[in-house]
Amino acid sequence: MPIEENKKSKVIREFSRFAKEYDNYNIIQSKVAKSLVDMLPIDNDSCIIDIGCGSGEVYKNLTKNRLFRGEFIAFDYSSEMLSIHPSSDNITKVCGDFNSVDIFDTLSYDNAIIVSSSALQWSEDLDLTLSLISQKASRVYLAIFTANTFKTLHQTAQISSPIYDIDILKKSISRYFDARFETKEYRLSFDNTRDMLRYIKRSGVSGGDKTLDYKQTKKLLEDYLLDYLEFEVLFIEAISLEK
């Protein structure tokens, strides 16, 4: 199901609110970005468009062990996140909604590769976003968190995930791309459930979701039996059917 408009606003506010602290909490997102960058066939003639770039994990990994000097477009809907993204002569920062046709019209670059790491699960209209992406680049590399992220936590609190099920993701992606899929699971351990809830709030992985009321929070603190959080990420290597 598409994410509602008020949910979209909450997502933007939450990422913006904790932008300065984000790098202290984006442990799993950093691992995901590294795995995604390892998939990329990069040369210095490439232009990379990073959709939902955040604080710059994709760019940091690109330049950590490679001499990437191509054009890099850092695209995010949070100006606070863009402010802490690395800056360089080869980086252009674009602030906008990745569901906006008008914003995508500005993203016309030759030999472009589109990447997106840990962002598209928050698209309020996944089909529209994927359609727009497919029209701008022939090669696409994505990493998207699935609804199995926090699976046991959601079951314990008796709430549903605010993000897309893996089957919905695969079905939508296959409409616009010839895609290869790989699923990876991650775990992040905590000393106690309170630290776990604090991490969820400040890491951005909840997207500002406020579905936990007092009774649900109390139930989690009393009944959550794991000392870790579960994450599931769908990695996609794809060729556009539209381009």
Backbone hydrogen bonds in HBPLUS format (Angstrom, degrees):
<---DONOR---> <-ACCEPTOR-->    atom                        ^
c    i                          cat <-CA-CA->   ^        H-A-AA   ^      H-
h    n   atom  resd res      DA  || num        DHA   H-A  angle D-A-AA Bond
n    s   type  num  typ     dist DA aas  dist angle  dist       angle   num
A0007-LYS N   A0004-GLU O   3.04 MM   3  5.11 122.7  2.38  97.0 112.2     1
A0008-LYS N   A0004-GLU O   2.96 MM   4  6.36 150.6  2.05 150.3 158.9     2
A0009-SER N   A0005-GLU O   3.10 MM   4  6.48 156.3  2.16 150.0 155.1     3
A0010-LYS N   A0006-ASN O   3.09 MM   4  6.31 151.5  2.17 138.5 146.0     4
A0011-VAL N   A0007-LYS O   2.89 MM   4  6.18 155.7  1.95 153.6 160.2     5
A0012-ILE N   A0008-LYS O   3.09 MM   4  6.40 165.5  2.11 154.8 157.1     6
A0013-ARG N   A0009-SER O   2.95 MM   4  6.15 165.1  1.97 149.7 154.2     7
A0014-GLU N   A0010-LYS O   2.86 MM   4  5.97 160.6  1.90 151.6 156.7     8
A0015-PHE N   A0011-VAL O   3.08 MM   4  6.30 169.8  2.09 156.6 158.5     9
A0016-SER N   A0012-ILE O   2.98 MM   4  6.08 158.9  2.03 148.6 155.2    10
A0017-ARG N   A0013-ARG O   2.76 MM   4  5.82 154.9  1.82 148.1 155.5    11
A0018-PHE N   A0014-GLU O   3.30 MM   4  6.46 160.7  2.34 149.2 151.3    12
A0019-ALA N   A0016-SER O   3.36 MM   3  5.08 169.6  2.37 103.6 104.6    13
A0021-GLU N   A0018-PHE O   3.06 MM   3  5.35 135.0  2.27 106.3 118.8    14
A0022-TYR N   A0018-PHE O   2.95 MM   4  5.85 115.7  2.37 147.1 164.9    15
A0022-TYR N   A0019-ALA O   3.14 MM   3  4.98 150.9  2.23  99.0 107.9    16
A0024-ASN N   A0021-GLU O   2.91 MM   3  5.59 153.9  1.98 121.7 130.0    17
A0025-TYR N   A0022-TYR O   2.93 MM   3  5.38 158.6  1.98 115.8 122.8    18
A0026-ASN N   A0022-TYR O   2.98 MM   4  5.98 132.3  2.22 158.9 173.2    19
A0030-SER N   A0026-ASN O   2.95 MM   4  6.04 147.1  2.06 143.6 151.4    20
A0031-LYS N   A0027-ILE O   3.29 MM   4  6.65 153.8  2.37 142.2 148.4    21
A0032-VAL N   A0028-ILE O   2.90 MM   4  6.20 156.9  1.96 154.7 161.8    22
A0033-ALA N   A0029-GLN O   2.91 MM   4  6.10 160.2  1.95 147.4 152.4    23
A0034-LYS N   A0030-SER O   3.05 MM   4  6.28 157.3  2.10 145.8 151.5    24
A0035-SER N   A0031-LYS O   3.08 MM   4  6.34 162.8  2.11 148.4 152.5    25
A0036-LEU N   A0032-VAL O   2.92 MM   4  6.17 153.8  1.99 150.3 158.1    26
A0037-VAL N   A0033-ALA O   2.91 MM   4  6.10 165.4  1.93 153.8 157.1    27
A0038-ASP N   A0034-LYS O   3.01 MM   4  6.21 150.1  2.11 146.4 154.5    28
A0039-MET N   A0036-LEU O   2.99 MM   3  5.35 150.4  2.07 107.5 116.8    29
A0040-LEU N   A0037-VAL O   3.03 MM   3  5.31 154.7  2.09 110.6 118.2    30
A0046-SER N   A0043-ASP O   3.05 MM   3  5.63 164.2  2.08 117.9 122.7    31
A0047-CYS N   A0111-ASN O   3.35 MM  64  6.10 164.5  2.37 134.7 133.6    32
A0113-ILE N   A0047-CYS O   2.74 MM  66  6.11 153.6  1.81 165.3 172.2    33
A0048-ILE N   A0071-GLU O   2.90 MM  23  6.35 156.7  1.95 161.7 161.3    34
A0073-ILE N   A0048-ILE O   2.76 MM  25  6.14 168.0  1.77 162.8 166.6    35
A0049-ILE N   A0113-ILE O   2.90 MM  64  6.20 162.9  1.93 155.3 159.6    36
A0115-VAL N   A0049-ILE O   2.90 MM  66  6.17 165.9  1.91 157.1 159.7    37
A0050-ASP N   A0073-ILE O   2.86 MM  23  6.05 169.9  1.87 170.1 171.5    38
A0075-PHE N   A0050-ASP O   3.04 MM  25  5.80 159.4  2.09 158.4 160.5    39
A0051-ILE N   A0115-VAL O   2.86 MM  64  6.24 161.3  1.90 167.5 164.0    40
A0052-GLY N   A0075-PHE O   2.68 MM  23  5.66 135.9  1.87 145.5 160.5    41
A0053-CYS N   A0075-PHE O   3.01 MM  22  5.67 157.9  2.06 133.5 139.7    42
A0056-GLY N   A0053-CYS O   3.16 MM   3  5.62 152.6  2.24 139.6 139.0    43
A0060-LYS N   A0056-GLY O   2.89 MM   4  6.03 165.1  1.91 158.1 162.9    44
A0061-ASN N   A0057-GLU O   3.04 MM   4  6.12 157.6  2.09 143.3 148.7    45
A0062-LEU N   A0058-VAL O   2.91 MM   4  6.13 148.3  2.02 146.8 156.6    46
A0063-THR N   A0059-TYR O   3.06 MM   4  6.27 152.6  2.14 152.1 157.3    47
A0064-LYS N   A0060-LYS O   2.99 MM   4  5.90 118.4  2.38 135.6 150.6    48
A0072-PHE N   A0090-ASN O   2.87 MM  18  6.00 163.5  1.90 168.9 164.9    49
A0092-THR N   A0072-PHE O   2.88 MM  20  6.32 157.1  1.93 159.6 166.7    50
A0074-ALA N   A0092-THR O   2.80 MM  18  6.05 153.2  1.87 152.4 161.3    51
A0094-VAL N   A0074-ALA O   2.78 MM  20  6.07 164.4  1.81 158.1 159.6    52
A0076-ASP N   A0094-VAL O   3.05 MM  18  6.54 156.3  2.11 163.8 171.3    53
A0096-GLY N   A0076-ASP O   2.96 MM  20  5.93 150.2  2.05 120.5 130.0    54
A0082-LEU N   A0078-SER O   3.11 MM   4  6.45 162.0  2.14 149.5 154.3    55
A0083-SER N   A0079-SER O   2.98 MM   4  6.14 139.0  2.15 138.9 149.5    56
A0084-ILE N   A0081-MET O   3.08 MM   3  5.52 145.0  2.20 108.4 117.8    57
A0085-HIS N   A0082-LEU O   3.24 MM   3  4.96 148.9  2.34  93.6 102.8    58
A0091-ILE N   A0088-SER O   3.08 MM   3  5.23 167.4  2.10 112.0 115.3    59
A0100-SER N   A0097-ASP O   3.01 MM   3  5.43 159.8  2.05 121.3 122.3    60
A0104-PHE N   A0100-SER O   3.16 MM   4  6.41 164.0  2.18 149.4 153.7    61
A0105-ASP N   A0101-VAL O   2.98 MM   4  6.22 138.2  2.16 144.2 155.8    62
A0106-THR N   A0103-ILE O   3.02 MM   3  5.49 149.3  2.12 109.3 118.1    63
A0107-LEU N   A0104-PHE O   2.98 MM   3  5.15 152.2  2.06 105.7 114.5    64
A0114-ILE N   A0139-ARG O   3.19 MM  25  6.62 160.2  2.23 160.4 158.9    65
A0141-TYR N   A0114-ILE O   2.92 MM  27  6.39 157.4  1.98 157.4 164.8    66
A0116-SER N   A0141-TYR O   3.08 MM  25  6.68 137.6  2.27 150.0 157.1    67
A0143-ALA N   A0116-SER O   2.80 MM  27  6.21 144.1  1.93 162.6 169.4    68
A0118-SER N   A0143-ALA O   2.84 MM  25  5.75 151.4  1.92 141.9 151.6    69
A0122-TRP N   A0119-ALA O   3.01 MM   3  6.05 171.4  2.02 132.4 135.2    70
A0123-SER N   A0120-LEU O   3.10 MM   3  5.22 168.3  2.11 111.2 112.6    71
A0129-THR N   A0125-ASP O   3.03 MM   4  6.33 168.0  2.05 159.1 162.6    72
A0130-LEU N   A0126-LEU O   2.92 MM   4  6.10 169.2  1.93 158.2 160.7    73
A0131-SER N   A0127-ASP O   2.91 MM   4  6.00 154.8  1.97 146.1 153.6    74
A0132-LEU N   A0128-LEU O   2.93 MM   4  6.16 161.8  1.96 155.3 159.5    75
A0133-ILE N   A0129-THR O   2.97 MM   4  6.21 159.6  2.01 150.1 156.0    76
A0134-SER N   A0130-LEU O   2.91 MM   4  6.04 157.9  1.96 146.5 152.5    77
A0135-GLN N   A0132-LEU O   3.27 MM   3  5.36 139.4  2.44  98.0 108.7    78
A0136-LYS N   A0133-ILE O   3.06 MM   3  5.37 156.4  2.12 110.2 117.6    79
A0240-SER N   A0138-SER O   2.87 MM 102  4.80 157.5  1.92 130.7 138.1    80
A0140-VAL N   A0238-ALA O   3.01 MM  98  5.16 160.7  2.05 149.9 149.6    81
A0238-ALA N   A0140-VAL O   2.90 MM  98  5.16 165.8  1.92 162.1 161.8    82
A0142-LEU N   A0236-ILE O   2.92 MM  94  4.99 158.0  1.97 140.6 147.9    83
A0236-ILE N   A0142-LEU O   2.80 MM  94  4.99 160.1  1.84 149.5 150.2    84
A0144-ILE N   A0234-LEU O   2.93 MM  90  5.20 162.4  1.96 142.2 146.6    85
A0234-LEU N   A0144-ILE O   2.81 MM  90  5.20 171.6  1.82 151.2 149.7    86
A0146-THR N   A0232-GLU O   2.92 MM  86  5.67 161.6  1.96 152.5 153.3    87
A0149-THR N   A0146-THR O   3.01 MM   3  5.84 165.2  2.03 123.4 126.8    88
A0147-ALA N   A0164-TYR O   2.82 MM  17  5.33 126.1  2.11 135.7 138.8    89
A0151-LYS N   A0148-ASN O   3.17 MM   3  4.76 137.8  2.36 127.3 117.6    90
A0150-PHE N   A0230-GLU O   2.72 MM  80  5.08 163.9  1.74 138.9 144.3    91
A0154-HIS N   A0150-PHE O   2.89 MM   4  6.10 165.3  1.91 165.0 168.2    92
A0155-GLN N   A0151-LYS O   2.99 MM   4  6.26 156.9  2.05 148.2 155.1    93
A0156-THR N   A0152-THR O   2.84 MM   4  6.01 157.0  1.90 149.0 155.1    94
A0157-ALA N   A0153-LEU O   2.98 MM   4  6.18 161.7  2.01 152.2 156.6    95
A0158-GLN N   A0154-HIS O   2.82 MM   4  5.72 113.1  2.28 134.1 150.9    96
A0159-ILE N   A0154-HIS O   2.98 MM   5  5.16 162.5  2.01 143.5 148.9    97
A0168-ILE N   A0165-ASP O   3.11 MM   3  5.36 121.6  2.47 102.8 116.8    98
A0169-LEU N   A0165-ASP O   3.06 MM   4  6.41 158.1  2.11 153.4 160.0    99
A0170-LYS N   A0166-ILE O   2.98 MM   4  6.21 166.9  2.00 151.5 154.0   100
A0171-LYS N   A0167-ASP O   3.01 MM   4  6.09 161.1  2.04 144.4 149.8   101
A0172-SER N   A0168-ILE O   2.98 MM   4  6.12 165.4  2.01 151.7 155.4   102
A0173-ILE N   A0169-LEU O   2.94 MM   4  6.07 168.0  1.95 156.3 159.9   103
A0174-SER N   A0170-LYS O   2.99 MM   4  6.03 157.0  2.04 145.4 151.6   104
A0175-ARG N   A0172-SER O   3.19 MM   3  5.42 149.4  2.29 103.0 111.9   105
A0176-TYR N   A0173-ILE O   3.11 MM   3  5.74 147.4  2.22 115.1 122.6   106
A0177-PHE N   A0173-ILE O   2.97 MM   4  5.94 133.7  2.19 151.1 165.0   107
A0241-LEU N   A0176-TYR O   2.84 MM  65  5.41 163.9  1.86 147.2 142.4   108
A0178-ASP N   A0239-ILE O   2.85 MM  61  5.20 164.5  1.87 155.9 158.6   109
A0239-ILE N   A0178-ASP O   3.03 MM  61  5.20 155.7  2.09 133.4 140.4   110
A0180-ARG N   A0237-GLU O   2.84 MM  57  5.26 156.9  1.89 149.5 157.4   111
A0237-GLU N   A0180-ARG O   3.07 MM  57  5.26 162.1  2.10 149.9 155.6   112
A0182-GLU N   A0235-PHE O   2.94 MM  53  5.08 146.3  2.05 147.2 150.8   113
A0235-PHE N   A0182-GLU O   2.69 MM  53  5.08 173.9  1.69 170.0 167.8   114
A0184-LYS N   A0233-VAL O   2.93 MM  49  5.35 164.8  1.95 155.8 160.8   115
A0233-VAL N   A0184-LYS O   2.87 MM  49  5.35 167.6  1.89 162.0 166.2   116
A0186-TYR N   A0231-PHE O   2.95 MM  45  4.98 159.4  2.00 135.1 139.7   117
A0231-PHE N   A0186-TYR O   2.95 MM  45  4.98 145.4  2.07 151.4 147.2   118
A0188-LEU N   A0229-LEU O   3.14 MM  41  5.29 149.7  2.24 139.9 147.9   119
A0229-LEU N   A0188-LEU O   2.88 MM  41  5.29 150.7  1.97 138.9 145.2   120
A0190-PHE N   A0227-ASP O   2.84 MM  37  5.66 156.2  1.90 155.8 155.5   121
A0196-MET N   A0192-ASN O   3.25 MM   4  6.55 148.2  2.36 140.0 149.2   122
A0197-LEU N   A0193-THR O   2.93 MM   4  6.25 156.5  1.99 153.0 157.4   123
A0198-ARG N   A0194-ARG O   2.99 MM   4  6.24 152.6  2.07 147.3 155.2   124
A0199-TYR N   A0195-ASP O   2.94 MM   4  6.16 153.5  2.01 144.1 151.1   125
A0200-ILE N   A0196-MET O   3.03 MM   4  6.36 161.8  2.06 150.7 154.9   126
A0201-LYS N   A0197-LEU O   3.14 MM   4  6.35 157.8  2.19 144.6 149.7   127
A0202-ARG N   A0198-ARG O   3.08 MM   4  6.30 158.7  2.13 151.1 156.1   128
A0203-SER N   A0199-TYR O   2.87 MM   4  5.70 139.7  2.03 159.3 165.5   129
A0207-GLY N   A0204-GLY O   2.97 MM   3  5.15 146.9  2.08 104.6 115.0   130
A0209-ASP N   A0206-SER O   3.00 MM   3  5.37 153.2  2.07 110.0 118.4   131
A0217-THR N   A0213-ASP O   2.94 MM   4  6.15 161.9  1.97 157.2 162.4   132
A0218-LYS N   A0214-TYR O   2.92 MM   4  6.11 162.7  1.95 151.3 156.3   133
A0219-LYS N   A0215-LYS O   2.89 MM   4  6.07 151.9  1.97 141.7 149.8   134
A0220-LEU N   A0216-GLN O   2.95 MM   4  6.23 154.0  2.02 146.7 153.1   135
A0221-LEU N   A0217-THR O   2.97 MM   4  6.26 162.9  2.00 153.2 157.5   136
A0222-GLU N   A0218-LYS O   3.02 MM   4  6.22 143.0  2.16 143.5 153.2   137
A0223-ASP N   A0219-LYS O   2.70 MM   4  5.63 156.6  1.75 152.6 159.5   138
A0224-TYR N   A0220-LEU O   3.00 MM   4  5.03 157.1  2.05 134.5 135.9   139
